[in-house]
Amino acid sequence: MTAIRSVVLGCGSYLPRQILTNAELAARVDTSDEWIVQRTGIKQRHIAAEGEFTSHLAINAARAALADAGIDAQSIDLIVLATSTPDNTFPATAVAVQNALGIHHGAAFDLQAVCSGFIFGLASADNFLRSGAFKRALVIGAETFSRILDWNDRATCVLFGDGAGAIVLEAQPQPGESSDRGILTTHLRSDGRHQSKLYVDGGPSSTGTVGHLRMEGREVFKHAVGMITDVIVDAFQKTGTTADDIDWFVPHQANKRIIDASAHKLHIAPQKVVLTVDQHGNTSAASIPLALTVAVRDGRVKKGDLVLLEAMGGGFTWGSALLRW
Ligand code: UT7
């Protein structure tokens, strides 16, 4: 039996030039490099320059992914851009990316699932590709969280950073087995009972302002590992795979302690875990494609490798994706 799979053709990323270190943050709020590293694993984060928007980061990441794939932008007929920090309330930042790439056919839209945005975007694009509606998709995660942080709130401003990552997917016929290349399974979940634990206190319909990020960090932490591991177990069960089969675990990069605890609970060996939270901080929807690109470029993730992705964030939303590179 054959199956249409969404196969990865390439990936790319972009980070703003400016780096903000823990020491620099400690000069602004009552915190320390020691506290941030010990509690989160974060050492630095990138911050978008004035006038540098989410679309600019996304366009750079998309161009890098297209170059890596070795394909012409004109062959892309779907762009899904996951972001919680769009350039404007509307139109979608995805159409700015589409226009900058000179694409005037197909469809482009934004998707909002906060830190789980890339997984939700991947699952959406995968379903469109497998249905035959589109042939080649760009899935992008791009954020400028620096614009929605309360820089006086030490409990949140030390955690996040800006950046973008993208992958190119193509619908390809595969044998229909777990040894196929491409996305093998995705699992998405949400539970709105947790809305007030991680949210932004503004918006076009409520306050008419952009607002600032608010988080009950300990509450998010408490739920994170259980939710993450649940959807990963779903992915293992659906595909008949186990932690031993995984070549690389590329989790959402929010906190090293959450990542370590999730890997430990699932019996995923530490050397299989891709970590970038130390360098990027939490870049929300951008964190997974940023980490993936690092691991592909440094030669860790290779064609044929089984790669496990997961994310959890505001909403709460959470999800997993298992794919063969
Ligand atoms: O992307 C998806 C969503 N986000 C997450 O996954 C984040 C989940 N949560 C976390 O990662 C952690 O809860 C944090 C890193 C946010 C916080 O770590 P924690 O170990 O849960 O610390 P805490 O919130 O329990 O705070 C411990 C102490 C508090 O002081 P007291 O009450 O014990 O005196 C805080 O006021 O640390 C204090 N604190 C800080 N101290 C220095 C909070 N932020 C800071 C800071 N520097 N930046």
Boltz pocket constraint, residues with backbone or C-beta under 6 A from the ligand:
constraints:
  - pocket:
      binder: B
      contacts: [[A, 30], [A, 31], [A, 32], [A, 35], [A, 36], [A, 39], [A, 40], [A, 115], [A, 154], [A, 155], [A, 156], [A, 158], [A, 198], [A, 216], [A, 217], [A, 218], [A, 219], [A, 220], [A, 221], [A, 224], [A, 253], [A, 254], [A, 255], [A, 258], [A, 282], [A, 284], [A, 312], [A, 313], [A, 314]]
      max_distance: 6.0
